[in-house]
Amino acid sequence: MNPSSSGPVRSWLAALLVLALPLGGGCATAADGHVTVFASAGTRQCEPAPADPMAAALARLSAAGVQASAPRCGHDGRVRAAMCGMSDGRILVVDVPQAALDQVRALGWRLLSELPDARVQACD
């Protein structure tokens, strides 16, 4: 390789590495050893929402022996057609211990980092 052309190539490779880093691990572990996970709230367009989907989700996690913390709600950020009966995109978000990740995945929860366009907020 010509030494004069290595500068642009090196810059391009460095830029590629910086862009790929957030995609790498896919597991944002907080300093306290917890990860943020989400699950669909199970709500559908044109249908009344369940009384408290978060309480039911927390109860299922607790019954499985998983200590969830920092419950919050949100939207998956995906655009969807307006059609009664289809998902409305609402999600439930909690923090769980890193050690419980495989267990919560088996219960249908996924890492929030898998939804780059998600919006998280306090539950209504």
KOLTI-723141 format. One record per residue: residue number from 1; residue in three letters; x, y, z of N, C-alpha, C, O in turn. Coordinates in pm, whole numbers. Example, Ala and Ser with C-alpha at 12.3 -4.5 7.8 and 13.67 -1.06 7.14 Angstrom:
KOLTI-723141
GUPA:1:ALA:1319:-569:780:1230:-450:780:1320:-330:780:1424:-332:846
GUPA:2:SER:1285:-225:708:1367:-106:714:1290:3:787:1341:114:804
This chain:
KOLTI-723141
GUPA:1:MET:86:-117:0:0:0:0:89:122:0:192:125:68
GUPA:2:ASN:51:221:-74:124:346:-85:109:424:46:-4:446:90
GUPA:3:PRO:221:467:110:211:538:238:128:665:229:67:706:328
GUPA:4:SER:124:727:111:48:851:100:-102:826:101:-180:916:132
GUPA:5:SER:-145:704:68:-288:674:66:-336:611:197:-456:589:212
GUPA:6:SER:-247:583:289:-289:518:413:-367:611:505:-447:563:585
GUPA:7:GLY:-347:740:495:-420:836:580:-570:828:561:-643:808:658
GUPA:8:PRO:-620:843:436:-765:834:414:-822:697:450:-932:688:504
GUPA:9:VAL:-747:591:421:-795:457:453:-804:441:604:-903:388:655
GUPA:10:ARG:-702:487:674:-702:477:820:-818:558:879:-884:513:973
GUPA:11:SER:-843:676:824:-955:758:872:-1088:689:848:-1177:691:933
GUPA:12:TRP:-1102:628:730:-1226:558:696:-1247:440:790:-1358:418:838
GUPA:13:LEU:-1140:364:817:-1152:249:908:-1185:293:1049:-1263:228:1118
GUPA:14:ALA:-1126:405:1094:-1155:456:1228:-1302:497:1237:-1368:471:1338
GUPA:15:ALA:-1353:562:1133:-1494:603:1132:-1585:481:1135:-1687:481:1205
GUPA:16:LEU:-1550:379:1060:-1630:256:1059:-1631:191:1197:-1735:143:1242
GUPA:17:LEU:-1518:188:1262:-1509:131:1396:-1597:207:1494:-1666:146:1576
GUPA:18:VAL:-1594:339:1488:-1674:421:1579:-1823:395:1557:-1900:389:1653
GUPA:19:LEU:-1864:378:1431:-2005:350:1402:-2045:210:1447:-2159:189:1486
GUPA:20:ALA:-1953:115:1441:-1986:-23:1475:-1985:-50:1624:-2050:-145:1669
GUPA:21:LEU:-1916:30:1702:-1907:4:1845:-2041:-5:1915:-2061:-98:1993
GUPA:22:PRO:-2136:88:1892:-2264:76:1961:-2340:-51:1924:-2423:-98:2002
GUPA:23:LEU:-2313:-108:1807:-2384:-229:1765:-2320:-354:1822:-2384:-459:1828
GUPA:24:GLY:-2197:-344:1863:-2117:-459:1904:-2179:-545:2010:-2235:-651:1979
GUPA:25:GLY:-2172:-504:2136:-2217:-588:2245:-2366:-603:2251:-2416:-710:2285
GUPA:26:GLY:-2440:-499:2218:-2584:-505:2222:-2640:-516:2362:-2760:-535:2380
GUPA:27:CYS:-2555:-504:2461:-2598:-522:2599:-2545:-407:2682:-2429:-408:2723
GUPA:28:ALA:-2628:-310:2706:-2586:-195:2785:-2601:-228:2933:-2712:-224:2987
GUPA:29:THR:-2492:-261:2996:-2495:-295:3138:-2466:-170:3218:-2365:-103:3196
GUPA:30:ALA:-2552:-139:3311:-2530:-24:3398:-2420:-57:3497:-2384:-173:3516
GUPA:31:ALA:-2368:47:3561:-2260:29:3658:-2302:-64:3772:-2218:-129:3834
GUPA:32:ASP:-2432:-70:3800:-2479:-155:3910:-2508:-299:3866:-2564:-376:3943
GUPA:33:GLY:-2470:-335:3743:-2488:-472:3697:-2627:-504:3645:-2663:-621:3635
GUPA:34:HIS:-2705:-402:3612:-2839:-422:3559:-2841:-391:3409:-2758:-315:3360
GUPA:35:VAL:-2936:-451:3339:-2959:-421:3198:-3103:-375:3182:-3190:-411:3261
GUPA:36:THR:-3127:-295:3080:-3261:-245:3052:-3325:-332:2945:-3269:-351:2837
GUPA:37:VAL:-3443:-383:2976:-3515:-472:2885:-3656:-418:2861:-3706:-335:2936
GUPA:38:PHE:-3718:-467:2754:-3854:-425:2722:-3936:-545:2677:-3883:-648:2637
GUPA:39:ALA:-4066:-527:2685:-4162:-624:2632:-4281:-544:2579:-4306:-432:2623
GUPA:40:SER:-4351:-600:2485:-4472:-536:2435:-4572:-524:2549:-4584:-613:2633
GUPA:41:ALA:-4644:-413:2550:-4748:-396:2651:-4870:-480:2618:-4959:-497:2701
GUPA:42:GLY:-4875:-534:2496:-4987:-618:2456:-5111:-539:2418:-5219:-595:2405
GUPA:43:THR:-5095:-410:2401:-5209:-325:2367:-5227:-318:2216:-5130:-327:2139
GUPA:44:ARG:-5352:-301:2175:-5386:-301:2033:-5465:-176:1997:-5535:-119:2080
GUPA:45:GLN:-5452:-136:1873:-5525:-19:1824:-5675:-45:1832:-5722:-156:1804
GUPA:46:CYS:-5751:57:1869:-5898:56:1876:-5953:-31:1988:-6074:-53:1995
GUPA:47:GLU:-5866:-81:2075:-5912:-166:2185:-5876:-100:2317:-5771:-37:2328
GUPA:48:PRO:-5962:-115:2418:-5928:-58:2548:-5804:-126:2605:-5786:-247:2594
GUPA:49:ALA:-5719:-46:2666:-5597:-100:2726:-5631:-177:2853:-5727:-143:2922
GUPA:50:PRO:-5553:-281:2884:-5573:-351:3011:-5555:-253:3126:-5489:-150:3112
GUPA:51:ALA:-5613:-285:3240:-5608:-195:3356:-5467:-149:3389:-5443:-28:3400
GUPA:52:ASP:-5373:-240:3405:-5236:-202:3437:-5141:-310:3385:-5105:-401:3459
GUPA:53:PRO:-5101:-300:3258:-5013:-404:3203:-4879:-412:3275:-4818:-519:3281
GUPA:54:MET:-4831:-298:3331:-4703:-301:3400:-4711:-386:3527:-4620:-463:3555
GUPA:55:ALA:-4819:-372:3603:-4835:-451:3726:-4835:-600:3693:-4774:-680:3765
GUPA:56:ALA:-4904:-638:3587:-4910:-779:3548:-4771:-828:3504:-4731:-940:3538
GUPA:57:ALA:-4698:-746:3430:-4564:-784:3385:-4469:-798:3504:-4390:-893:3509
GUPA:58:LEU:-4476:-705:3598:-4390:-713:3716:-4423:-837:3799:-4333:-900:3856
GUPA:59:ALA:-4551:-871:3807:-4592:-990:3881:-4537:-1117:3816:-4492:-1207:3886
GUPA:60:ARG:-4539:-1124:3682:-4484:-1240:3611:-4333:-1251:3634:-4281:-1361:3654
GUPA:61:LEU:-4263:-1138:3630:-4119:-1140:3654:-4090:-1185:3797:-4000:-1266:3821
GUPA:62:SER:-4165:-1131:3892:-4147:-1167:4032:-4173:-1315:4055:-4100:-1381:4129
GUPA:63:ALA:-4279:-1368:3992:-4311:-1510:4005:-4200:-1598:3949:-4182:-1713:3992
GUPA:64:ALA:-4124:-1544:3853:-4012:-1618:3795:-3884:-1597:3875:-3779:-1652:3841
GUPA:65:GLY:-3893:-1518:3982:-3777:-1496:4067:-3685:-1385:4020:-3570:-1377:4063
GUPA:66:VAL:-3735:-1298:3932:-3654:-1188:3879:-3694:-1059:3949:-3811:-1022:3951
GUPA:67:GLN:-3596:-991:4005:-3620:-863:4072:-3605:-750:3969:-3493:-714:3933
GUPA:68:ALA:-3717:-695:3923:-3715:-585:3826:-3720:-453:3901:-3779:-443:4008
GUPA:69:SER:-3658:-351:3842:-3659:-218:3903:-3680:-112:3795:-3672:-141:3676
GUPA:70:ALA:-3707:9:3838:-3724:126:3751:-3827:104:3640:-3795:124:3523
GUPA:71:PRO:-3950:62:3673:-4049:40:3568:-4087:170:3499:-4107:273:3564
GUPA:72:ARG:-4097:164:3368:-4139:278:3288:-4203:226:3161:-4195:107:3130
GUPA:73:CYS:-4266:315:3088:-4339:278:2967:-4275:346:2847:-4179:422:2862
GUPA:74:GLY:-4328:319:2731:-4275:384:2613:-4342:335:2487:-4447:272:2490
GUPA:75:HIS:-4277:367:2376:-4325:328:2244:-4206:274:2167:-4094:326:2180
GUPA:76:ASP:-4228:173:2087:-4116:110:2016:-4056:198:1907:-3948:168:1857
GUPA:77:GLY:-4124:306:1869:-4070:399:1770:-4091:357:1627:-4046:425:1535
GUPA:78:ARG:-4157:247:1606:-4180:199:1470:-4308:259:1414:-4406:281:1485
GUPA:79:VAL:-4305:286:1285:-4422:337:1215:-4506:217:1175:-4455:116:1126
GUPA:80:ARG:-4636:228:1197:-4725:118:1158:-4854:174:1101:-4893:288:1129
GUPA:81:ALA:-4918:93:1022:-5046:131:963:-5152:141:1073:-5148:67:1171
GUPA:82:ALA:-5245:234:1055:-5357:245:1148:-5459:138:1110:-5525:147:1007
GUPA:83:MET:-5471:36:1196:-5564:-72:1168:-5607:-134:1301:-5524:-183:1378
GUPA:84:CYS:-5734:-132:1324:-5785:-188:1448:-5741:-332:1465:-5744:-412:1371
GUPA:85:GLY:-5700:-363:1587:-5655:-498:1620:-5506:-519:1608:-5453:-618:1659
GUPA:86:MET:-5435:-427:1541:-5289:-440:1530:-5223:-375:1651:-5283:-289:1716
GUPA:87:SER:-5100:-415:1680:-5025:-358:1792:-5017:-206:1778:-5007:-152:1668
GUPA:88:ASP:-5022:-139:1894:-5008:6:1892:-4866:51:1926:-4838:170:1931
GUPA:89:GLY:-4775:-45:1949:-4635:-13:1970:-4596:21:2112:-4479:52:2138
GUPA:90:ARG:-4690:15:2205:-4655:47:2343:-4567:-63:2401:-4588:-182:2376
GUPA:91:ILE:-4468:-21:2480:-4378:-116:2543:-4367:-90:2693:-4393:21:2741
GUPA:92:LEU:-4327:-193:2765:-4299:-185:2908:-4148:-199:2922:-4088:-284:2856
GUPA:93:VAL:-4086:-117:3006:-3941:-116:3020:-3904:-129:3167:-3961:-60:3252
GUPA:94:VAL:-3810:-217:3197:-3762:-234:3334:-3612:-262:3330:-3555:-294:3226
GUPA:95:ASP:-3549:-249:3445:-3410:-289:3461:-3408:-420:3539:-3482:-436:3636
GUPA:96:VAL:-3324:-512:3495:-3311:-641:3563:-3162:-670:3583:-3079:-615:3511
GUPA:97:PRO:-3128:-756:3678:-2988:-793:3695:-2933:-861:3569:-3002:-941:3506
GUPA:98:GLN:-2811:-828:3533:-2745:-889:3417:-2754:-1042:3424:-2773:-1107:3322
GUPA:99:ALA:-2739:-1097:3543:-2742:-1243:3560:-2876:-1304:3523:-2884:-1424:3495
GUPA:100:ALA:-2982:-1225:3521:-3116:-1276:3490:-3153:-1257:3343:-3267:-1286:3303
GUPA:101:LEU:-3060:-1209:3262:-3093:-1177:3122:-3147:-1297:3045:-3248:-1286:2976
GUPA:102:ASP:-3082:-1410:3055:-3131:-1529:2983:-3271:-1568:3030:-3355:-1609:2950
GUPA:103:GLN:-3295:-1554:3157:-3425:-1590:3214:-3534:-1497:3162:-3642:-1544:3125
GUPA:104:VAL:-3509:-1365:3159:-3612:-1273:3111:-3631:-1284:2960:-3740:-1261:2909
GUPA:105:ARG:-3524:-1319:2889:-3540:-1342:2744:-3636:-1458:2721:-3720:-1453:2631
GUPA:106:ALA:-3624:-1562:2802:-3714:-1678:2790:-3859:-1638:2819:-3951:-1705:2773
GUPA:107:LEU:-3878:-1532:2895:-4012:-1483:2927:-4064:-1383:2822:-4174:-1330:2836
GUPA:108:GLY:-3984:-1356:2718:-4028:-1269:2610:-3974:-1127:2614:-4012:-1044:2532
GUPA:109:TRP:-3886:-1096:2709:-3828:-962:2718:-3703:-957:2631:-3635:-1058:2612
GUPA:110:ARG:-3673:-837:2578:-3554:-818:2495:-3480:-693:2542:-3537:-609:2611
GUPA:111:LEU:-3355:-683:2503:-3276:-565:2539:-3333:-441:2472:-3366:-444:2354
GUPA:112:LEU:-3345:-334:2546:-3396:-209:2491:-3305:-158:2380:-3351:-90:2288
GUPA:113:SER:-3178:-191:2386:-3084:-147:2282:-3120:-205:2146:-3069:-157:2044
GUPA:114:GLU:-3206:-305:2140:-3251:-362:2013:-3357:-274:1946:-3395:-299:1831
GUPA:115:LEU:-3406:-174:2017:-3504:-78:1963:-3442:61:1959:-3468:142:2048
GUPA:116:PRO:-3362:90:1859:-3290:219:1858:-3381:341:1853:-3339:450:1894
GUPA:117:ASP:-3504:327:1804:-3595:442:1793:-3696:450:1906:-3786:534:1902
GUPA:118:ALA:-3683:365:2006:-3780:362:2117:-3777:493:2195:-3673:557:2209
GUPA:119:ARG:-3893:530:2244:-3908:646:2334:-3956:592:2468:-4056:520:2475
GUPA:120:VAL:-3885:626:2573:-3918:578:2707:-3962:696:2792:-3905:805:2783
GUPA:121:GLN:-4065:673:2874:-4119:779:2960:-4185:715:3081:-4199:593:3089
GUPA:122:ALA:-4225:798:3173:-4301:748:3289:-4434:694:3241:-4490:744:3143
GUPA:123:CYS:-4485:594:3309:-4615:538:3274:-4726:635:3312:-4715:709:3410
GUPA:124:ASP:-4834:635:3233:-4949:725:3259:-5022:684:3383:-5120:748:3420
